[in-house]
């Protein structure tokens, strides 16, 4: 997976961490749905039942989103036709030091 950490301009406080697996580039690894199901299971074990779990259409393609929301952070797990993404975002000032 590729990993990116993002901070606000002129700050060293991380406000977002994104993990991305573009699975069609890695045919030797697990398929996107298998990686997605594994990550969903691990996130549910750690954070409990998600706030939202839905499949929708974006730009004509199915997208499966699973969202956990907390007072200071949100976690979005997303499966598209080419990638699996995990996106951790700080949602308030107190969370900036936690990520």
Secondary structure, DSSP 8 states (H G I E B T S, - for coil): -EEEEEE-TT---EEEEEEEEEGGG-TTS--HHHHHHHHHHHHHHHH-S-SEEEEEEETTEEEEEEEEE-SSEEEEEEE-SSEEEEEEEE-SGGGGGT-
